[in-house]
């Protein structure tokens, strides 16, 4: 008699394929694709723009150079405060991809092996409507700690924006906004 294993069948992750598909959907519909990324030592981003171990990046073709949406890493160059920077994000650290203009996209489980990932993990991605990010330098969008406005930010179009990053603020005492499931 053959015994059936209850372990997961090995195979490649669907996350990079879903990220590429939603990036294409955003681009085809004239939307700006944003990536919400959990930041730790394996993520190469400008740390001065990271808040609460998270950064939201504009990955539209207008804001990036040499964008590669690979199976293991997302790589590109973008301008932050007028300086071109190399960005490297492990695909498993992408926690959401969504359109800036309407918040539609997909959220993913937090990366495994992190103490911050103690939240319960789902078995797969779920489609959500996400709140738009606040207005920050081109090529970068910081995730809001709470949502009070339904308006999407507007790009100034100034690629050499030299405004300093926002000063750190204490962690909010209220829970983060919940994601709304759309069907």
N, C-alpha and C positions, 0 to 999 in steps of 0.2 A: 504494500500500500504506500502510495506517495504522500509525503507530508507537505502541506502547503505552507509556505512561509508568510508571516504577516508583516514582514519588513517591506519598506517602500521599494518599488522597482527602480533600479538605477536608470538615469537618463539625464539629458541636459535640462537645465532650468528653462521655464517658459518666460521668465522675467525679461531677458534681453529682447526676445521676439515681440513681446507685448509693448515694451518701451519703443522699439522701432516702429511698430504699427501705429501707436498713438502719436508719435512724432510725425509720421507721414500724414495722419489724419489732421493734426493741427495745421501742418504746412499746406495741405491741399485745400483746407477751408479758410485760409488766411488768418489763422490764430497763432498766437505766440506760445510755443511749448516751454513749460517750466518743469524743472526737476527739483523735487524736495529730496535732500540728501542727508543721511545720518553721518556725521563727521566723527572720525576717530583718527588714529595714527596712519591708517592705510589710505586715507583720502588726501589728495593734494589739491587744496584750494587756498585762497588767501584767508588765513585764520582771523584776520581783523574784521572780517564780515560774518563770522560764525556766531550764532546766538543759540544758547541751550543745545549745543552739539548738533545744530542743524543749519543748513544753508539752502537757499532756493536759488537755482541758476536758470537764467534765460538761455535756452539751447536752440533758439531760432537761428537760421542761417545768417541773418543780418547781424546778430550779436556774437557769432563765433567764427573762427577760422580753422579749417582742417578738422571739422567735426567727424569723429569716428564712433559710431554706436556699435561696439563690438559685443561679443558674447560674454567676455570677462570684465572689460573696462570700457568706460566712456571717456574719450580723450578729445580735447580741443584747446584752442587759444582764445582768450577773451580779454577785453580791456576792463580794468578795475581802477578807477581813479586816474584814468588816462594812461595807465601802464599795461602793456600786453603781458599776460600771465599764462603759463601752461597749467591746465586743469587735468586731473586724472581721478576718476571716480570708479571704484569697483561697482559693478552692476548690482551686486547684492546689497549695497548701501543706498540704492535708490529706494526711497520709501513712497514716492508718488511721482506721477507725471500728469500734468493737466494743462488746459488752455487758460492763459491769463485772462482772456476776455470774458469767458463764461464759467470758469471753474470746473468744467467737465473733464474728467480724467479717470485715473485708476490709482488706488493705493495698494501698497505691498506690505508684507510683514517686515518688522525691523530685522536687521541682520542678527544672526545667531551668534552666540558666544560673547555677547556684550552684556554688561550689568544693566544697561539702560533698556535692554530688550526683554525685561522681565514681564512685559505685557503678554497676554495670551496670544499665541500665534494662530492664524487661520491656515487652512490648507491651501489657499490660493488667493489671488488678487480679487478685489471687489471693486466694482465701478462706483465712483463717488462724485459728488459735486463739491469742489474744494473752494475755500475762500481765496480771493485774489491776494497777492502779496503787496506790501507797501512799496512806494516809489523809492528806488535806490539807484546807484549808478548803473549805466547800461551794461548788459552782460551778467548782471547779478541781481537777484531778488531775494530779500530776506523774508522769512516766514513770519507772519504776524503772531503775536502771543495771544491776541483776542481779536475778534471781528466786530467792528462797530459800523462799518460802511459797506454798502453793496456795490459801490463804484469800483471799477477796475482802475489801476494806476495808468497814467499815460507816459509814454517815453518822450523825453525831451529832444531826442535825436542828437544830442551832444555827446559824441563818443569820447571827448577829452574832459569829461566832468571830473573836477578835482576836489569836490567837496569831501571833507574827511568823513570817515564812517561814524555812524551814530555812537554816542557814548553808551557804555553798557548800562543796562537797567536791571534792577532786581527782578528775580523771577516772580511772575504773577501769582497771587494767592488764590485766584479763581481757577477752576479747571479749564483746560484748553477746549475750544469749541469742538463739538462732535461733527463727524462727517455724515453727510446725508446720502443715503442710498437712492440712486435713481434707476428707474427701470426702462 
